[in-house]
């Protein structure tokens, strides 16, 4: 990890302010973002984690998040993966009475056993008569995985690339993947916007028309993915208990938080290919210069059902609440641009 004390100069401060002013006062948002990115490249943050190879397992992936939505970035060139999280996706019933009815009477007996030195007997009584019923508490579950398959452009899982770098800028909270393949430099930027409450993925190449990829969403279980229009993927489901109190008679009820997540694709150049019978759960983009992805999720925890319902709201209600990715691409682009400026301004301390 590269680590050194940052040095603030008047030139740094004024250049950052000028970039922000240009973006806020100019309709050419994309151009201003490119200028801001170029400036950021020249003056990289001293607080950077960087690696010369992709993450091979989850603990090695790089995290991004905004407090509600998060992702783990693996940075694999050919078949990349973002493991997605939304903080309220829990299985089971949060309001279930788990008190053991024998606990009050068992406590004095456990004390007597401990004072008498019968530790094993006291422990056994505590397990049977004090611990909650069911014993296992509700568990957090992943939202799922976004898979980015770049094999249509010649990047297989075993393809060798040059100048690979996976990094996380701790000042801007932006994870970046860069590498070179067949003379083209590819860059992927991932961050989770707090003002906009979306995860943003920006895919770029320094040669126009070279991006070609397939996108899909899945999770370990209890979900359904479908294509919505030409530019969206929807994944909805419910966090149902798994590995539920093995060997114990009392189980969790098969219920949990419902979720409705959406992926919006905004290409620059190229096109999104039409769906066919074999691709109703994927999106394929061909010949693009850049591709921007926006990911959001609504859950029944945040939009609870009316009284009497245990398992949350219907999918159509969650879909109605999922407002961020339903916005027009231009509206999101402008708000994301402002979020990038805000992050950049905070890094000039």
C-alpha positions in Angstrom: 0.0 0.0 0.0 1.3 3.4 -0.9 1.1 5.8 2.0 2.5 9.3 2.5 1.4 12.6 4.1 -0.7 14.7 1.7 0.4 18.2 0.8 -2.2 20.8 0.1 -1.2 23.7 -2.2 -3.1 26.7 -3.4 -2.8 25.4 -6.9 -4.4 22.1 -5.9 -7.2 23.9 -4.1 -7.9 26.4 -7.0 -7.7 23.7 -9.7 -10.3 21.6 -7.8 -12.5 24.6 -7.3 -12.3 25.5 -11.0 -13.2 21.9 -12.0 -16.3 22.0 -9.7 -17.3 25.4 -11.0 -17.0 24.3 -14.6 -19.1 21.2 -14.1 -21.9 23.0 -12.1 -22.1 25.8 -14.7 -21.7 23.8 -17.9 -24.2 21.6 -19.6 -21.4 19.4 -21.1 -21.3 17.2 -18.0 -19.5 14.3 -19.6 -16.7 16.5 -20.9 -16.2 18.1 -17.5 -16.1 14.6 -15.9 -13.4 13.6 -18.3 -11.4 16.7 -17.3 -11.9 16.0 -13.7 -10.8 12.4 -14.1 -7.6 13.5 -16.0 -6.8 15.9 -13.2 -7.4 13.1 -10.6 -5.1 10.8 -12.6 -2.3 13.4 -12.4 -2.7 14.0 -8.7 -3.5 10.5 -7.3 -4.5 10.2 -3.7 -1.7 9.2 -1.3 -4.1 6.9 0.4 -4.5 4.1 -2.1 -4.7 0.3 -1.8 -3.4 -1.3 -5.0 -2.7 -4.8 -6.2 -1.2 -6.4 -9.3 -3.7 -9.2 -9.6 -7.5 -9.6 -9.3 -9.1 -10.8 -6.0 -9.4 -14.6 -6.0 -11.7 -14.8 -3.0 -14.2 -12.6 -1.2 -11.9 -11.3 1.7 -9.4 -10.1 -1.0 -12.0 -8.1 -2.9 -12.2 -4.3 -2.5 -15.3 -2.8 -0.8 -17.4 0.3 -1.9 -20.5 1.4 -0.1 -22.7 4.4 0.9 -24.1 3.0 4.2 -27.1 1.2 2.5 -25.8 -0.2 -0.8 -22.4 -1.8 -1.1 -20.4 -4.0 -3.4 -17.2 -6.1 -3.3 -15.0 -5.6 -6.4 -13.0 -8.6 -7.6 -11.6 -7.0 -10.8 -11.3 -10.1 -13.0 -10.6 -9.0 -16.6 -12.6 -11.6 -18.4 -15.4 -12.7 -16.2 -15.8 -10.0 -13.5 -18.2 -10.1 -10.5 -19.6 -7.5 -8.1 -21.0 -9.0 -5.0 -23.9 -6.7 -4.0 -25.3 -5.9 -0.5 -28.3 -3.9 0.7 -28.3 -3.5 4.5 -31.9 -4.5 5.2 -32.0 -8.0 3.5 -32.5 -10.4 6.4 -34.2 -13.7 6.6 -36.8 -14.9 9.2 -39.1 -12.8 11.3 -37.7 -9.8 13.1 -40.6 -9.5 15.6 -40.9 -13.2 16.5 -41.1 -14.0 20.2 -38.0 -16.0 20.8 -38.0 -16.1 24.6 -37.6 -19.5 26.2 -40.6 -20.0 28.6 -38.4 -22.1 30.9 -35.7 -19.4 31.4 -37.1 -17.6 34.5 -37.3 -20.9 36.5 -34.0 -22.2 35.2 -31.8 -19.2 36.2 -31.8 -19.9 40.1 -31.1 -23.6 39.4 -28.2 -22.7 37.1 -26.7 -20.5 39.8 -26.9 -23.2 42.4 -25.2 -25.7 40.0 -22.4 -23.2 39.3 -21.8 -22.5 43.0 -21.7 -26.2 43.6 -19.1 -26.6 40.9 -21.3 -28.6 38.5 -20.2 -26.6 35.5 -21.2 -29.1 32.8 -24.7 -29.6 34.2 -25.2 -25.8 34.5 -24.1 -25.4 30.9 -26.5 -28.1 29.7 -29.4 -26.6 31.5 -28.6 -23.1 30.2 -28.6 -24.5 26.6 -31.9 -26.3 27.0 -33.9 -23.9 29.2 -32.4 -20.4 28.6 -31.3 -20.1 25.0 -33.9 -18.6 22.5 -36.4 -20.7 20.6 -35.6 -21.1 17.8 -32.0 -20.9 18.7 -30.7 -19.4 15.5 -31.4 -15.7 15.1 -32.4 -14.2 11.7 -29.4 -13.9 9.3 -28.3 -11.2 6.9 -28.2 -12.3 3.3 -26.5 -11.0 0.2 -28.5 -9.1 -2.4 -26.7 -11.1 -5.1 -24.1 -10.9 -7.8 -23.7 -8.8 -10.9 -21.7 -10.8 -13.5 -19.8 -9.0 -16.2 -18.9 -11.4 -19.0 -16.3 -9.9 -21.4 -15.8 -13.0 -23.5 -17.5 -11.6 -26.6 -14.5 -9.2 -26.9 -11.9 -11.9 -26.5 -11.4 -11.8 -22.7 -11.7 -15.3 -21.5 -11.1 -16.4 -17.9 -7.6 -17.5 -18.7 -6.7 -14.5 -20.9 -3.3 -12.9 -20.2 -3.4 -9.1 -19.9 -0.8 -6.4 -19.4 -0.3 -3.6 -16.9 -3.0 -4.9 -14.6 -3.9 -2.8 -11.6 -6.7 -3.1 -9.0 -7.0 -0.2 -6.6 -9.2 1.5 -4.1 -8.8 5.2 -3.5 -9.5 5.8 0.2 -10.1 9.5 -0.3 -12.7 9.2 -3.1 -14.0 5.7 -2.3 -13.7 4.8 -5.9 -12.4 1.3 -6.9 -10.6 1.1 -10.2 -9.5 -1.7 -12.5 -7.1 -1.0 -15.3 -5.3 -3.3 -17.8 -4.2 -3.5 -21.4 -5.2 -6.1 -23.9 -4.6 -6.3 -27.7 -3.3 -2.7 -27.6 -6.4 -1.3 -25.9 -6.4 0.1 -22.3 -9.6 -0.8 -20.4 -10.7 1.0 -17.2 -13.5 0.2 -14.8 -14.6 2.5 -12.0 -17.0 1.5 -9.3 -18.4 3.6 -6.5 -21.6 3.8 -4.4 -23.1 7.3 -4.3 -24.6 8.5 -1.0 -26.5 11.5 -2.5 -28.0 9.4 -5.2 -28.3 6.1 -3.3 -27.1 4.0 -6.3 -24.0 1.9 -7.1 -22.3 3.2 -10.3 -20.1 1.2 -12.6 -18.3 3.0 -15.4 -16.6 0.8 -18.1 -14.2 2.6 -20.5 -11.8 1.8 -23.3 -9.3 4.1 -25.0 -10.3 2.8 -28.5 -13.8 3.6 -29.6 -16.3 0.8 -30.2 -14.3 -2.0 -28.4 -16.5 -2.7 -25.5 -18.7 -5.9 -25.9 -20.1 -7.6 -22.8 -23.0 -9.5 -21.3 -24.6 -8.7 -17.9 -26.5 -10.9 -15.6 -27.8 -10.8 -12.0 -28.3 -13.8 -9.6 -28.0 -14.8 -6.0 -27.8 -18.1 -4.1 -31.6 -18.8 -4.0 -35.2 -17.5 -3.9 -35.0 -15.0 -6.7 -36.2 -14.4 -10.3 -34.3 -12.3 -12.9 -36.0 -10.8 -16.0 -35.2 -8.3 -18.6 -37.3 -5.1 -18.4 -37.3 -3.2 -21.7 -34.1 -2.9 -23.7 -31.9 -1.4 -21.0 -32.9 -2.9 -17.6 -32.5 -6.1 -15.6 -34.8 -6.7 -12.7 -34.0 -9.2 -9.9 -36.7 -9.8 -7.2 -37.2 -12.3 -4.5 -37.2 -13.0 -0.8 -34.5 -13.7 1.8 -35.7 -17.2 3.0 -33.9 -19.0 5.8 -31.3 -21.6 4.8 -29.3 -24.1 7.0 -32.0 -23.5 9.5 -31.2 -24.7 13.1 -29.8 -28.0 12.0 -30.5 -30.9 14.4 -33.0 -28.8 16.4 -36.8 -29.3 16.3 -37.9 -25.7 16.2 -37.2 -23.9 12.9 -37.5 -20.4 11.4 -40.7 -19.8 9.5 -40.0 -19.6 5.8 -40.3 -15.9 5.4 -38.0 -12.9 5.2 -37.4 -9.5 3.7 -38.6 -9.1 0.1 -36.4 -7.2 -2.4 -36.7 -5.7 -5.8 -33.4 -4.6 -7.5 -32.8 -3.1 -10.8 -29.8 -2.6 -13.1 -29.9 0.3 -15.7 -27.5 0.2 -18.6 -26.5 3.5 -20.4 -24.0 2.9 -23.3 -22.2 5.6 -25.2 -21.8 4.5 -28.8 -22.6 0.9 -29.8 -26.0 -0.7 -29.0 -27.8 -2.9 -26.6 -28.7 -6.1 -28.5 -32.3 -7.2 -28.6 -33.3 -10.1 -26.4 -33.9 -13.6 -27.8 -35.4 -16.7 -26.3 -32.0 -17.7 -24.7 -31.3 -14.2 -23.3 -34.4 -13.1 -21.3 -32.3 -12.8 -18.2 -29.2 -11.1 -19.6 -28.3 -7.8 -21.3 -25.6 -7.7 -24.1 -23.9 -4.5 -25.2 -21.8 -4.4 -28.4 -19.5 -1.8 -30.0 -19.7 0.7 -27.1 -17.2 3.4 -26.3 -18.2 3.5 -22.7 -20.9 1.8 -20.6 -22.4 3.1 -17.3 -24.3 0.9 -15.0 -26.6 2.0 -12.2 -27.8 -0.4 -9.5 -30.5 0.2 -6.8 -32.7 -2.0 -4.6 -35.9 -1.5 -2.6 -36.9 -3.8 0.2 -40.0 -4.6 2.3 -38.1 -3.5 5.4 -37.9 0.1 4.1 -41.4 0.0 2.6 -43.3 -2.2 5.1 -46.7 -3.8 4.4 -49.9 -3.0 6.1 -50.7 -4.5 9.5 -51.1 -8.2 9.5 -48.6 -9.1 6.8 -45.4 -10.9 8.0 -43.4 -11.2 4.8 -43.5 -7.8 3.3 -45.0 -6.0 0.4 -45.8 -7.1 -3.1 -43.3 -6.8 -5.9 -45.3 -4.1 -7.7 -45.2 -1.9 -4.5 -41.4 -2.3 -4.3 -41.1 -1.5 -8.0 -43.0 1.7 -7.6 -40.6 2.7 -4.7 -37.5 2.0 -6.8 -37.2 5.5 -8.1 -33.5 6.1 -8.7 -32.9 3.7 -11.6 -36.3 4.6 -13.1 -35.0 8.1 -13.8 -33.8 9.2 -17.2 -30.2 8.6 -18.0 -29.5 12.3 -18.3 -31.0 13.0 -14.9 -28.9 10.4 -13.2 -25.8 11.4 -15.0 -26.1 15.0 -13.8 -26.7 14.0 -10.2 -23.9 11.4 -10.2 -21.6 14.1 -11.7 -22.4 16.4 -8.7 -21.7 13.5 -6.4 -18.3 13.0 -7.9 -17.5 16.7 -7.4 -18.6 16.5 -3.8 -16.3 13.5 -3.2 -13.4 15.3 -4.9 -14.0 18.5 -2.9 -13.9 16.5 0.4 -10.6 15.0 -0.6 -8.9 18.4 -0.7 -8.4 18.9 3.0 
